[in-house]
Amino acid sequence: MIQSMMVFLFLLAAIEAPVFAYGDPGTGLLLWQLAGAALLGVMFRLRRITGWVSRFTRRDDINS
């Protein structure tokens, strides 16, 4: 599996062809927006996970 992937990547790099692509001026802003939303999502998820872990690791002596 890994060998076939390496061969594929080698062939992909060895056989180059001209690429005709168009990058819209708004594409950069869209990528920044995507990165910011992903970062905020990760921060929110980490906050939820740390809250969940702290709830289970907290020492509450209710029966004392």
Stockholm file with secondary structure:
# STOCKHOLM 1.0

chainA/1-64         MIQSMMVFLFLLAAIEAPVFAYGDPGTGLLLWQLAGAALLGVMFRLRRITGWVSRFTRRDDINS
#=GR chainA/1-64 SS CHHHHHHHHHHHHHSCCCCCCCCCTTHHHHHHHHHHHHHHHHHHHHHHHHHHHHHHHCCCCTTC
#=GC SS_cons        CHHHHHHHHHHHHHSCCCCCCCCCTTHHHHHHHHHHHHHHHHHHHHHHHHHHHHHHHCCCCTTC
//
